[in-house]
């Protein structure tokens, strides 16, 4: 009895000591780490910070690039030796063209087409955009070209350069229907000699020739110095004549106003994840499951057509380290956080197609809650008004495979061959409904990709409009970050066109030009601690990106990007420098051409009232901000309220995945 009482006392003593130890540890945790706490209410407000007032971030993250402030847009013809086209209706020679491809290829092809018409002294017929012609049932209010651009503005703005007509004369139109005119398929980046020696003789003889443009660049980007006026003509077409139709322009400007209405700057980010470019560079292993199979299937098609000269299976991780693969959204988010952009930064995601869907954007959304796109800023009615009235298409409901009869199952059992008895054959994996509803559902059953349906063709036409809206927002954004540009394929891409437009209009705007090879090396250095970086690593990232904003980034861009697309780097032909600025150093490439510098001095009528802003506009880019780059200012700005029931919430998870390649 006494023994049992002693055991109880010992157990009670141990229990008291345990309770005292627990209280001791709780008190230590409470008073030694006051900053480490979690509040469900504060987490809710952080996730939906649109309800709370926001503050203006540090201006150092959005300041103009001082070394580039002297560059001004100047694409006017130089001197008086630039005659206007002659209006001779009897001796007119016509060029008509069919343009294939997505938004970037269409825009680049039109610029080259106008230049070719000037070179051959021919009248240009408004080109036909095949993505809209192939899409049956789009709005009857627009023709092929006018579905995207303003025809009247295009014709009027080029009256001093070439003659543009909406269609061929009646007699020539009927002859075209009878295929009486020769059609040329120029290769990518054809030389001026090709058009003078091959196309011009046929044009003089038959008065009409046709061009089929599929690669987005039918004239070489770098022309001889004697053809500088043709380069400036490209700039006038790309940055002045190609204006979107009124409905697109108004909605695009409205989106920019809504982004600025939050009271803080915003950054535009283009992932550049397109199935075609990923297949071209062999980046399939960066994805998983069905997406890898889709990329590899497209790569096999390119090898069969002779577009890709490499093997089907390549090391995607080696390609990534070589800079040939895109920066994934997660990596871009880490880079932006290292630069000092706070989690509340507004990031507008561009691109009508992001291969992999919204799933690949989840890590970026976790780092930056204010991730928006056109569906977040526009109502359903606004987007439908841009499309115009369309003929409804028949529904394409999913139909499950027919059930097999008992006789068919027995016959399959007999044909399967010997197996351990009495075990039945393993059941095949069921094909779920969501796998068949997607555009990629064919890959679960067939080895050949089917032809696009009418619904998919219409979606390809719609993507041209969505890219046009994103283009307007990207050019007007306070900062722009490309996820995949200058990929070396020779095809124009969305990010490169935006970077060229921003360089032409406001060269000092914050346009990042990261070297993906250098970025891959930086990530390899911190792969084990990707979310807990050392200070030296952060400084290395800031140094690289700050250099990419200024002259060093422009020089590299000129060497690698300009040979593929002139309008992606329209310097020095389409710019001038104001006299108040210091003259830049001329940098020449290996071929002897000037890659940076060499701009003419701006005329006096442009210099009137031009002043170079001083230090008040922000710190000079190129110096890392060590102490305050991620701090907020003191100004609090209330966000605008919205009562529109159709408006999608900024932080709502998007359900629909737009993964169809517009160039299928």
C-alpha positions as CSV (number, residue, x, y, z in Angstrom):
1,X,0.0,0.0,0.0
2,X,2.8,2.3,0.9
3,X,4.6,1.3,-2.3
4,X,1.6,2.3,-4.4
5,X,1.4,5.7,-2.6
6,X,5.0,6.4,-3.5
7,X,4.4,5.6,-7.1
8,X,1.5,8.1,-7.2
9,X,3.6,10.8,-5.6
10,X,6.4,10.3,-8.2
11,X,3.9,10.4,-11.0
12,X,2.4,13.6,-9.7
13,X,5.9,15.1,-9.3
14,X,6.8,14.3,-12.9
15,X,3.5,15.7,-14.1
16,X,4.1,19.0,-12.2
17,X,7.6,19.3,-13.7
18,X,6.3,18.7,-17.2
19,X,3.7,21.4,-16.8
20,X,6.3,23.8,-15.4
21,X,8.6,23.0,-18.3
22,X,5.8,23.6,-20.8
23,X,4.9,27.0,-19.3
24,X,8.6,28.0,-19.3
25,X,9.0,27.2,-23.0
26,X,5.8,29.1,-23.9
27,X,7.0,32.2,-22.0
28,X,10.4,32.1,-23.8
29,X,8.7,31.7,-27.2
30,X,6.4,34.6,-26.4
31,X,9.0,37.2,-25.3
32,X,12.0,36.2,-27.3
33,X,10.3,36.1,-30.8
34,X,7.6,38.8,-30.8
35,X,7.7,39.2,-34.6
36,X,7.0,35.6,-35.4
37,X,3.2,35.3,-35.1
38,X,0.3,34.4,-37.3
39,X,-3.1,35.9,-37.5
40,X,-5.8,34.4,-39.7
41,X,-7.4,37.8,-40.1
42,X,-4.2,39.5,-41.2
43,X,-3.5,36.6,-43.6
44,X,-7.0,37.1,-45.1
45,X,-6.4,40.8,-45.6
46,X,-3.0,40.1,-47.2
47,X,-4.6,37.7,-49.7
48,X,-7.3,40.2,-50.5
49,X,-5.4,43.4,-50.1
50,X,-7.5,45.0,-52.7
51,X,-9.9,45.9,-49.8
52,X,-7.1,47.7,-47.9
53,X,-5.4,51.0,-48.8
54,X,-2.2,50.5,-50.7
55,X,1.0,52.5,-50.6
56,X,3.2,53.8,-53.4
57,X,6.4,51.7,-53.6
58,X,9.9,53.2,-53.7
59,X,10.5,55.3,-56.8
60,X,13.9,53.7,-57.3
61,X,12.2,50.6,-58.7
62,X,10.3,52.7,-61.3
63,X,12.7,55.5,-62.1
64,X,13.6,56.3,-65.7
65,X,16.9,55.0,-67.1
66,X,19.1,58.2,-67.0
67,X,21.7,57.2,-69.7
68,X,18.9,56.7,-72.3
69,X,16.9,59.9,-71.6
70,X,18.6,61.7,-74.5
71,X,17.2,59.3,-77.1
72,X,14.1,60.6,-78.9
73,X,11.9,58.9,-81.6
74,X,12.6,60.3,-85.1
75,X,11.6,58.2,-88.0
76,X,10.9,61.0,-90.5
77,X,12.7,60.9,-93.9
78,X,16.0,62.7,-93.9
79,X,16.7,65.3,-96.5
80,X,14.7,66.0,-99.7
81,X,15.7,62.9,-101.7
82,X,12.6,60.9,-100.8
83,X,10.0,61.3,-103.6
84,X,6.4,60.5,-103.0
85,X,4.8,57.7,-105.0
86,X,3.5,58.5,-108.4
87,X,-0.3,58.0,-109.0
88,X,-0.2,56.4,-112.4
89,X,-3.3,54.2,-112.7
90,X,-2.5,52.9,-116.2
91,X,1.0,51.7,-115.3
92,X,0.3,50.6,-111.7
93,X,1.8,47.4,-110.5
94,X,0.1,45.5,-107.6
95,X,1.3,43.3,-104.8
96,X,-1.2,41.3,-102.8
97,X,-0.2,39.0,-99.9
98,X,-1.5,36.3,-97.6
99,X,-0.1,36.4,-94.1
100,X,-0.1,33.3,-91.9
101,X,0.8,33.1,-88.2
102,X,-0.1,34.8,-85.0
103,X,0.0,38.4,-83.7
104,X,3.8,38.9,-83.8
105,X,4.3,37.4,-87.3
106,X,1.4,39.4,-88.7
107,X,2.8,42.7,-87.4
108,X,6.3,42.0,-88.6
109,X,5.2,40.8,-92.0
110,X,3.2,43.9,-92.7
111,X,6.2,46.1,-91.9
112,X,8.3,44.2,-94.4
113,X,5.6,44.1,-97.0
114,X,5.3,47.9,-97.1
115,X,9.0,48.2,-97.4
116,X,9.1,45.7,-100.3
117,X,6.3,47.6,-102.0
118,X,8.4,50.8,-101.8
119,X,11.4,49.0,-103.0
120,X,9.6,47.6,-106.1
121,X,7.6,50.8,-106.7
122,X,4.4,48.9,-106.5
123,X,0.9,49.5,-105.2
124,X,0.1,47.4,-102.1
125,X,-3.3,45.7,-101.7
126,X,-4.4,45.5,-98.1
127,X,-2.9,42.2,-97.0
128,X,-5.1,39.2,-96.0
129,X,-4.7,37.9,-92.5
130,X,-5.4,34.2,-92.8
131,X,-6.1,33.6,-89.1
132,X,-9.3,35.6,-89.5
133,X,-10.2,34.2,-93.0
134,X,-9.9,30.6,-91.8
135,X,-12.0,31.3,-88.7
136,X,-15.6,31.0,-90.0
137,X,-18.3,32.8,-88.3
138,X,-16.4,35.8,-87.0
139,X,-18.1,39.2,-87.0
140,X,-19.3,40.3,-90.4
141,X,-18.5,43.9,-89.5
142,X,-14.8,43.4,-90.2
143,X,-12.8,42.2,-93.1
144,X,-9.6,40.3,-92.8
145,X,-7.2,43.3,-92.1
146,X,-9.8,45.5,-90.4
147,X,-10.5,42.7,-87.8
148,X,-7.3,43.9,-86.1
149,X,-6.1,47.2,-87.6
150,X,-7.7,50.5,-88.8
151,X,-7.6,50.3,-92.6
152,X,-8.3,54.0,-93.3
153,X,-5.6,55.1,-90.9
154,X,-3.2,52.6,-92.5
155,X,-3.9,53.9,-96.0
156,X,-3.8,57.6,-95.1
157,X,-0.6,57.5,-93.0
158,X,1.4,55.9,-95.9
159,X,0.2,58.2,-98.7
160,X,3.7,59.7,-98.9
161,X,5.5,56.4,-98.9
162,X,3.4,53.9,-101.1
163,X,0.0,53.7,-102.6
164,X,-2.3,51.3,-100.7
165,X,-5.7,50.1,-102.0
166,X,-8.3,48.0,-100.4
167,X,-8.7,45.6,-103.3
168,X,-7.5,44.9,-106.9
169,X,-9.3,46.4,-109.8
170,X,-12.3,44.4,-111.0
171,X,-10.6,43.0,-114.1
172,X,-7.5,42.0,-112.2
173,X,-9.5,40.5,-109.4
174,X,-11.3,38.1,-111.8
175,X,-7.9,37.2,-113.3
176,X,-6.6,36.4,-109.8
177,X,-9.5,34.0,-109.2
178,X,-8.4,32.2,-112.4
179,X,-4.8,31.9,-110.9
180,X,-3.3,33.9,-113.8
181,X,-0.8,35.6,-111.6
182,X,2.4,34.1,-110.2
183,X,2.7,33.6,-106.4
184,X,6.1,33.8,-104.6
185,X,6.9,32.2,-101.2
186,X,9.9,34.2,-100.0
187,X,12.2,32.6,-97.4
188,X,12.7,34.0,-94.0
189,X,14.8,37.2,-94.1
190,X,15.1,37.3,-97.9
191,X,17.5,39.9,-99.3
192,X,16.5,42.9,-101.4
193,X,18.4,41.3,-104.3
194,X,15.9,38.5,-104.3
195,X,13.0,40.8,-104.8
196,X,14.8,42.9,-107.4
197,X,16.1,40.0,-109.4
198,X,13.3,37.4,-108.9
199,X,10.0,39.2,-108.2
200,X,10.4,42.5,-110.1
201,X,10.8,41.1,-113.6
202,X,7.5,39.1,-113.1
203,X,5.8,42.1,-111.6
204,X,6.8,44.3,-114.7
205,X,5.5,41.6,-117.0
206,X,2.2,40.6,-115.4
207,X,1.5,43.8,-113.4
208,X,0.4,41.7,-110.4
209,X,2.2,39.2,-108.1
210,X,1.2,37.5,-105.0
211,X,3.3,36.8,-101.8
212,X,2.6,34.1,-99.2
213,X,4.3,35.0,-95.9
214,X,4.4,32.4,-93.2
215,X,7.6,33.0,-91.2
216,X,6.9,36.6,-90.0
217,X,10.0,38.1,-91.7
218,X,10.1,38.3,-95.5
219,X,12.9,40.9,-95.7
220,X,16.2,40.8,-93.9
221,X,16.4,42.9,-90.8
222,X,19.8,44.5,-91.4
223,X,20.0,46.5,-94.6
224,X,23.0,48.4,-96.1
225,X,23.6,51.9,-94.9
226,X,22.4,53.2,-98.3
227,X,18.9,51.8,-97.5
228,X,18.5,53.6,-94.2
229,X,15.3,55.3,-95.4
230,X,13.7,51.8,-95.9
231,X,14.5,51.1,-92.2
232,X,12.8,54.3,-91.2
233,X,9.8,53.3,-93.3
234,X,9.6,50.2,-91.2
235,X,9.5,52.3,-88.1
236,X,6.8,54.5,-89.4
237,X,4.7,51.5,-90.3
238,X,5.2,49.7,-87.0
239,X,4.9,52.6,-84.6
240,X,2.5,55.0,-86.5
241,X,0.6,53.4,-89.3
242,X,-0.4,50.1,-87.7
243,X,-3.1,51.5,-85.3
244,X,-5.6,49.1,-83.8
245,X,-9.2,49.6,-84.7
246,X,-11.2,51.9,-82.5
247,X,-12.9,49.3,-80.3
248,X,-9.5,47.6,-79.4
249,X,-7.7,50.9,-78.9
250,X,-10.4,52.3,-76.5
251,X,-10.6,49.2,-74.4
252,X,-6.8,48.9,-74.2
253,X,-6.5,52.5,-73.0
254,X,-9.3,51.8,-70.5
255,X,-7.4,48.9,-69.1
256,X,-4.3,51.1,-68.6
257,X,-6.4,53.7,-66.8
258,X,-7.8,51.0,-64.5
259,X,-4.3,49.7,-63.6
260,X,-3.1,53.2,-62.8
261,X,-6.3,53.9,-60.8
262,X,-4.9,51.8,-58.0
263,X,-2.5,54.7,-57.3
264,X,0.8,52.8,-57.9
265,X,2.9,51.8,-60.9
266,X,2.5,48.3,-62.5
267,X,4.8,45.9,-64.2
268,X,3.8,43.9,-67.4
269,X,5.2,40.4,-67.7
270,X,5.1,38.2,-70.8
271,X,5.8,34.5,-70.0
272,X,6.4,33.7,-73.7
273,X,5.5,30.0,-73.1
274,X,4.4,29.0,-76.6
275,X,4.2,25.4,-77.7
276,X,6.0,26.1,-81.0
277,X,9.0,27.9,-79.5
278,X,9.3,25.3,-76.7
279,X,9.3,22.5,-79.3
280,X,11.8,24.3,-81.5
281,X,14.4,24.6,-78.6
282,X,13.7,21.2,-77.0
283,X,12.3,22.4,-73.7
284,X,9.8,19.6,-73.2
285,X,11.5,18.2,-70.1
286,X,10.8,21.4,-68.2
287,X,7.1,20.4,-68.1
288,X,5.4,17.2,-67.0
289,X,3.0,14.6,-68.3
290,X,0.8,15.5,-71.2
291,X,2.5,18.8,-71.8
292,X,5.9,17.1,-72.5
293,X,4.2,14.7,-74.9
294,X,2.5,17.7,-76.8
295,X,5.9,19.5,-77.1
296,X,7.6,16.4,-78.3
297,X,4.9,15.7,-80.9
298,X,5.3,19.3,-82.3
299,X,9.1,18.9,-82.3
300,X,8.7,15.7,-84.3
301,X,6.6,17.6,-86.8
302,X,9.2,20.3,-87.1
303,X,12.0,17.7,-87.7
304,X,9.9,16.1,-90.4
305,X,9.3,19.4,-92.2
306,X,13.0,20.3,-91.9
307,X,12.5,23.3,-89.6
308,X,14.5,21.6,-86.8
309,X,17.8,20.0,-87.8
310,X,18.4,18.5,-84.3
311,X,17.4,15.2,-82.7
312,X,14.0,14.6,-81.2
313,X,15.1,13.9,-77.6
314,X,17.5,16.5,-76.2
315,X,18.6,17.5,-72.7
316,X,16.2,20.3,-71.8
317,X,18.1,21.2,-68.7
318,X,21.3,21.7,-70.7
319,X,19.3,23.9,-73.1
320,X,18.0,25.9,-70.2
321,X,21.5,26.5,-68.9
322,X,22.5,27.6,-72.4
323,X,19.7,30.2,-72.3
324,X,17.6,28.6,-75.0
325,X,14.6,27.8,-72.8
326,X,12.3,30.4,-71.1
327,X,12.5,31.6,-67.6
328,X,9.7,29.9,-65.7
329,X,7.2,32.2,-63.9
330,X,8.5,30.9,-60.5
331,X,12.0,32.1,-61.4
332,X,10.8,35.4,-62.6
333,X,9.0,35.9,-59.3
334,X,12.2,35.2,-57.4
335,X,14.1,37.6,-59.5
336,X,11.6,40.4,-59.0
337,X,11.6,39.8,-55.3
338,X,15.4,40.0,-55.3
339,X,15.2,43.3,-57.2
340,X,13.1,44.6,-54.3
341,X,9.6,44.6,-55.7
342,X,7.2,44.1,-52.8
343,X,4.6,41.4,-52.7
344,X,1.8,43.9,-53.3
345,X,3.2,45.0,-56.7
346,X,0.7,44.9,-59.5
347,X,1.8,42.6,-62.3
348,X,-0.1,42.4,-65.5
349,X,0.4,39.0,-67.2
350,X,0.2,39.3,-71.0
351,X,-0.1,36.7,-73.8
352,X,-3.2,35.1,-75.2
353,X,-1.5,31.7,-74.8
354,X,0.5,30.4,-71.9
355,X,1.4,26.8,-72.5
356,X,0.7,24.8,-69.3
357,X,-2.2,27.1,-68.4
358,X,-2.7,28.8,-65.1
359,X,-1.0,26.0,-63.3
360,X,2.5,27.3,-64.3
361,X,1.5,30.8,-62.9
362,X,0.6,29.4,-59.4
363,X,4.2,30.0,-57.9
364,X,4.3,33.6,-59.3
365,X,0.8,34.2,-57.9
366,X,1.9,33.0,-54.5
367,X,4.7,35.6,-54.4
368,X,2.7,38.4,-55.9
369,X,-1.0,38.4,-55.0
370,X,-1.9,41.3,-57.3
371,X,-1.5,39.2,-60.5
372,X,-4.0,40.4,-63.1
373,X,-4.8,39.9,-66.8
374,X,-7.4,41.1,-69.2
375,X,-10.2,38.9,-67.6
376,X,-9.5,40.7,-64.3
377,X,-9.8,44.2,-65.8
378,X,-12.5,43.9,-68.3
379,X,-16.1,42.8,-68.0
380,X,-17.6,40.0,-70.2
381,X,-19.6,42.6,-72.1
382,X,-16.5,44.7,-72.9
383,X,-14.7,41.7,-74.3
384,X,-17.7,40.6,-76.3
385,X,-18.1,44.1,-77.7
386,X,-14.6,43.9,-79.1
387,X,-15.4,40.6,-80.8
388,X,-18.5,42.0,-82.4
389,X,-21.7,40.0,-83.3
390,X,-20.7,36.5,-84.2
391,X,-22.7,33.6,-85.7
392,X,-23.2,31.0,-82.9
393,X,-21.4,27.7,-83.5
394,X,-23.0,24.3,-82.9
395,X,-22.0,22.8,-79.6
396,X,-19.3,20.2,-79.5
397,X,-20.3,18.0,-76.5
398,X,-18.1,15.3,-75.2
399,X,-19.2,11.8,-76.0
400,X,-17.9,8.9,-73.9
401,X,-16.5,5.9,-75.8
402,X,-19.2,3.2,-76.5
403,X,-19.4,0.4,-73.9
404,X,-18.0,-2.9,-75.1
405,X,-20.2,-6.0,-75.2
406,X,-19.5,-9.2,-73.3
407,X,-18.5,-10.9,-76.6
408,X,-16.0,-8.2,-77.4
409,X,-14.5,-8.5,-73.9
410,X,-14.1,-12.2,-74.2
411,X,-12.5,-11.9,-77.7
412,X,-10.0,-9.4,-76.3
413,X,-9.3,-11.8,-73.5
414,X,-8.5,-14.5,-75.9
415,X,-6.2,-12.3,-78.1
416,X,-4.1,-11.1,-75.1
417,X,-2.0,-14.2,-75.1
418,X,-0.8,-16.4,-72.2
419,X,-0.8,-15.0,-68.7
420,X,-0.8,-16.3,-65.1
421,X,-4.1,-18.0,-64.4
422,X,-6.6,-17.5,-62.9
423,X,-5.7,-13.7,-62.6
424,X,-7.7,-11.5,-64.9
425,X,-5.9,-9.0,-67.2
426,X,-5.1,-5.7,-65.6
427,X,-7.8,-3.1,-66.3
428,X,-6.9,-0.2,-68.6
429,X,-6.7,3.3,-67.2
430,X,-10.1,5.0,-67.7
431,X,-10.3,8.0,-69.9
432,X,-11.9,10.7,-67.7
433,X,-14.2,13.4,-69.1
434,X,-11.9,16.3,-68.4
435,X,-9.2,14.6,-70.4
436,X,-11.4,14.4,-73.5
437,X,-12.9,17.9,-73.2
438,X,-9.5,19.7,-73.6
439,X,-8.0,20.5,-77.0
440,X,-5.2,18.1,-76.1
441,X,-7.4,15.1,-75.4
442,X,-6.4,13.4,-78.7
443,X,-3.1,12.5,-77.3
444,X,-4.6,9.9,-74.9
445,X,-6.0,7.8,-77.8
446,X,-4.4,8.8,-81.1
447,X,-0.9,9.3,-82.5
448,X,-1.9,12.0,-84.9
449,X,-3.2,15.5,-83.9
450,X,-6.6,16.2,-85.5
451,X,-7.4,19.2,-87.6
452,X,-8.6,22.2,-85.5
453,X,-12.4,22.4,-85.2
454,X,-14.5,25.5,-86.0
455,X,-14.5,26.5,-82.3
456,X,-10.6,26.3,-82.2
457,X,-10.3,28.3,-85.4
458,X,-12.5,31.0,-83.9
459,X,-10.4,31.0,-80.8
460,X,-7.3,31.6,-82.9
461,X,-8.9,34.7,-84.3
462,X,-9.9,35.9,-80.8
463,X,-6.3,35.5,-79.7
464,X,-5.2,38.2,-82.1
465,X,-7.5,40.6,-80.3
466,X,-6.3,39.5,-76.9
467,X,-2.7,40.0,-77.9
468,X,-3.6,43.4,-79.3
469,X,-5.0,44.4,-75.9
470,X,-2.0,43.0,-74.1
471,X,0.3,44.9,-76.5
472,X,-1.3,48.2,-75.6
473,X,-1.0,47.6,-71.9
474,X,2.7,46.3,-72.2
475,X,3.8,49.4,-74.2
476,X,2.1,51.7,-71.7
477,X,3.3,49.8,-68.5
478,X,5.7,51.4,-66.0
479,X,8.1,48.4,-66.3
480,X,8.3,45.4,-68.6
481,X,9.9,42.0,-68.0
482,X,10.1,39.4,-70.8
483,X,10.1,35.7,-69.9
484,X,11.2,34.5,-73.3
485,X,12.6,36.8,-76.0
486,X,15.4,36.7,-78.5
487,X,15.1,32.9,-78.7
488,X,17.3,32.6,-81.8
489,X,14.6,30.9,-83.9
490,X,14.5,33.9,-86.3
491,X,10.7,34.3,-85.7
492,X,9.4,37.6,-84.3
493,X,8.0,37.2,-80.8
494,X,5.6,39.3,-78.7
495,X,8.1,40.4,-76.1
496,X,10.7,41.6,-78.7
497,X,8.1,43.7,-80.5
498,X,7.0,45.3,-77.2
499,X,10.6,46.0,-76.2
500,X,11.3,47.6,-79.6
501,X,8.2,49.8,-79.4
502,X,9.1,51.0,-75.9
503,X,12.7,51.7,-77.0
504,X,11.4,53.8,-79.9
505,X,8.8,55.8,-78.0
506,X,10.4,56.2,-74.6
507,X,13.9,54.8,-74.6
508,X,14.4,55.5,-70.9
509,X,11.4,53.4,-69.8
510,X,12.3,50.5,-67.5
511,X,12.5,47.6,-69.9
512,X,14.4,44.6,-68.5
513,X,16.6,42.7,-71.0
514,X,17.8,39.7,-69.0
515,X,20.4,37.3,-70.3
516,X,18.8,33.9,-69.7
517,X,22.2,32.2,-69.6
518,X,23.4,34.4,-66.9
519,X,20.2,34.0,-65.0
520,X,20.5,30.2,-65.2
521,X,24.0,30.4,-63.8
522,X,22.7,32.5,-60.9
523,X,20.0,30.0,-60.1
524,X,22.5,27.1,-60.2
525,X,24.5,29.0,-57.5
526,X,21.5,29.0,-55.1
527,X,19.6,26.0,-56.2
528,X,19.7,24.4,-52.7
529,X,18.5,27.7,-51.0
530,X,16.2,29.0,-53.7
531,X,13.9,30.9,-51.3
532,X,16.6,31.9,-48.8
533,X,19.2,33.8,-50.7
534,X,22.5,35.2,-49.5
535,X,23.1,38.9,-49.8
536,X,25.8,38.4,-52.4
537,X,23.4,36.5,-54.6
538,X,20.8,39.2,-54.4
539,X,23.4,41.9,-55.3
540,X,24.5,39.8,-58.3
541,X,20.9,39.7,-59.5
542,X,20.4,43.4,-59.0
543,X,23.6,44.2,-60.8
544,X,22.7,42.1,-63.8
545,X,19.2,43.4,-64.2
546,X,20.2,47.0,-63.7
547,X,22.9,46.7,-66.4
548,X,20.2,45.1,-68.7
549,X,18.2,48.3,-68.4
550,X,20.9,50.6,-69.7
551,X,23.4,50.8,-72.4
552,X,25.0,47.4,-71.8
553,X,21.6,45.7,-72.2
554,X,21.0,47.7,-75.4
555,X,24.3,46.8,-76.9
556,X,23.7,43.1,-76.2
557,X,20.2,43.4,-77.6
558,X,21.5,45.0,-80.8
559,X,24.0,42.2,-81.4
560,X,21.6,39.3,-80.8
561,X,18.1,40.7,-81.5
562,X,18.4,43.2,-84.3
563,X,19.6,40.6,-86.9
564,X,16.3,38.7,-86.4
565,X,13.9,41.7,-86.3
566,X,14.7,45.3,-87.0
567,X,11.6,46.8,-85.3
568,X,12.6,45.0,-82.1
569,X,15.7,47.3,-82.0
570,X,15.1,50.3,-84.2
571,X,18.4,52.0,-83.3
572,X,20.2,54.1,-84.5
573,X,18.2,54.7,-87.8
574,X,14.9,55.7,-86.1
575,X,16.2,57.8,-83.2
576,X,18.0,61.0,-82.5
577,X,19.8,62.6,-79.5
578,X,19.0,66.0,-78.1
579,X,21.9,68.4,-78.1
580,X,21.9,68.9,-74.3
581,X,23.0,65.3,-73.8
582,X,26.5,64.0,-74.0
583,X,27.3,62.2,-77.2
584,X,27.4,58.5,-76.8
585,X,30.3,56.2,-77.7
586,X,29.9,54.4,-81.0
587,X,30.0,50.6,-80.5
588,X,30.5,48.4,-83.6
589,X,29.8,44.8,-84.1
590,X,31.9,42.1,-85.7
591,X,30.5,42.9,-89.1
592,X,31.5,46.6,-88.8
593,X,28.0,48.0,-88.4
594,X,27.2,50.4,-85.5
595,X,25.3,48.5,-82.8
596,X,24.9,51.4,-80.4
597,X,25.4,55.1,-80.8
598,X,25.6,56.9,-84.1
599,X,22.3,58.6,-83.8
600,X,21.9,62.0,-85.4
601,X,21.3,65.2,-83.5
602,X,17.6,66.0,-83.2
603,X,16.4,68.9,-85.3
604,X,15.8,72.2,-83.6
605,X,12.0,72.0,-83.7
606,X,12.3,68.8,-81.6
607,X,14.9,70.2,-79.1
608,X,12.6,73.2,-78.3
609,X,11.3,72.5,-74.8
610,X,13.3,69.3,-74.4
611,X,15.2,69.0,-71.1
612,X,17.0,66.1,-69.6
613,X,15.4,65.5,-66.2
614,X,17.9,65.5,-63.3
615,X,18.3,63.5,-60.3
616,X,14.8,64.3,-59.1
617,X,13.3,61.7,-61.4
618,X,15.1,58.9,-59.5
619,X,18.5,57.4,-59.0
620,X,20.7,56.4,-61.9
621,X,20.1,52.9,-63.0
622,X,23.1,50.6,-62.5
623,X,23.5,51.2,-58.8
624,X,22.1,48.5,-56.5
625,X,19.7,49.8,-53.9
626,X,20.8,48.2,-50.7
627,X,18.6,49.8,-48.0
628,X,15.2,50.8,-49.4
629,X,14.3,49.3,-52.6
630,X,11.4,47.3,-51.2
631,X,10.1,49.9,-48.8
632,X,6.8,51.7,-49.3
633,X,6.4,55.4,-49.4
634,X,4.3,57.5,-47.0
635,X,1.5,58.3,-49.4
636,X,-1.6,56.1,-48.9
637,X,-4.0,55.9,-51.9
638,X,-7.4,54.3,-51.6
639,X,-8.3,51.8,-54.4
640,X,-11.2,52.6,-56.6
641,X,-14.4,50.7,-55.9
642,X,-16.1,48.5,-58.5
643,X,-19.7,47.4,-58.4
644,X,-19.6,45.6,-61.7
645,X,-20.9,42.1,-61.1
646,X,-19.3,40.8,-64.3
647,X,-15.8,41.9,-63.2
648,X,-13.7,39.0,-62.1
649,X,-11.9,39.4,-58.8
650,X,-8.2,40.2,-59.1
651,X,-7.1,37.3,-57.0
652,X,-9.6,34.8,-58.3
653,X,-8.1,31.6,-59.6
654,X,-8.7,31.2,-63.3
655,X,-10.4,28.0,-64.3
656,X,-10.0,28.1,-68.1
657,X,-6.7,27.1,-69.6
658,X,-5.8,28.7,-73.0
659,X,-3.2,26.4,-74.3
660,X,-4.0,26.2,-78.0
661,X,-1.2,27.2,-80.3
662,X,-2.4,30.0,-82.5
663,X,-0.2,28.8,-85.3
664,X,-1.6,25.3,-85.6
